[in-house]
């Protein structure tokens, strides 16, 4: 079994952008997403032309990231690296 890490362990390795947790797990976004809640699911959304997203918790992904244990709306994290600015 792969060692479980926190999203904070992974942040230094990610490109500048945003990470957030929803019912699909952790995802990275190139642009700031908005939280959408409807009858079927809660999720983060960047729109059709709003940038790119990558599911960091997808099956087959090499990362075993701990789930977020609070309200999903509180999971949004800005990924910044001082050396990129």
C-alpha positions in Angstrom: 0.0 0.0 0.0 1.2 3.5 -0.9 2.0 5.8 2.0 -0.7 8.3 2.6 0.3 12.0 2.4 -1.4 15.3 3.1 -2.1 17.8 0.3 0.5 20.0 2.0 3.2 17.4 1.3 2.3 17.7 -2.4 2.0 21.5 -2.7 5.8 22.2 -3.3 5.7 19.9 -6.3 2.6 21.4 -8.0 2.5 24.2 -10.6 1.2 27.6 -9.6 -2.6 27.4 -9.4 -5.2 26.2 -6.9 -6.0 22.9 -5.2 -9.4 21.9 -3.6 -11.2 18.9 -2.3 -14.7 17.8 -3.3 -16.6 14.5 -3.7 -14.1 13.4 -6.4 -11.1 14.0 -4.1 -8.3 16.5 -4.5 -7.9 18.4 -7.7 -5.4 21.0 -9.1 -6.8 23.9 -11.1 -4.9 26.4 -13.2 -7.5 29.1 -12.4 -9.4 29.9 -9.2 -12.5 27.6 -9.2 -15.9 28.3 -7.7 -17.8 26.0 -5.5 -21.0 24.6 -7.0 -23.6 22.6 -5.0 -26.6 20.9 -6.6 -28.9 18.0 -5.8 -26.5 15.4 -7.0 -23.1 16.6 -5.9 -20.9 19.3 -4.6 -17.9 20.2 -6.7 -15.3 22.9 -7.7 -15.8 24.3 -11.2 -13.7 26.5 -13.5 -16.0 26.7 -16.5 -15.6 25.5 -20.0 -13.0 28.1 -21.0 -11.7 28.7 -17.5 -8.4 26.9 -17.6 -7.3 23.3 -16.8 -8.0 20.9 -14.0 -6.2 17.7 -12.9 -7.8 15.1 -10.5 -5.0 14.3 -8.0 -7.1 11.5 -6.4 -8.1 9.7 -9.6 -7.9 5.9 -9.6 -4.5 4.9 -10.8 -3.0 8.2 -9.7 0.4 7.7 -7.9 -0.7 9.8 -4.9 -2.6 8.6 -1.8 -3.7 11.9 -0.4 -5.6 12.1 2.9 -9.2 13.4 2.4 -10.1 16.9 3.7 -11.8 16.5 7.1 -13.8 19.8 7.2 -16.3 21.5 4.9 -15.3 21.2 1.3 -15.8 24.9 0.8 -12.9 25.5 3.2 -10.5 23.3 1.2 -9.4 25.8 -1.5 -5.7 26.5 -1.3 -3.7 28.9 -3.5 -0.5 27.2 -4.8 2.2 29.8 -5.0 5.9 29.5 -5.3 8.0 32.6 -4.6 10.7 31.5 -7.2 8.0 31.6 -10.0 7.0 35.3 -9.4 
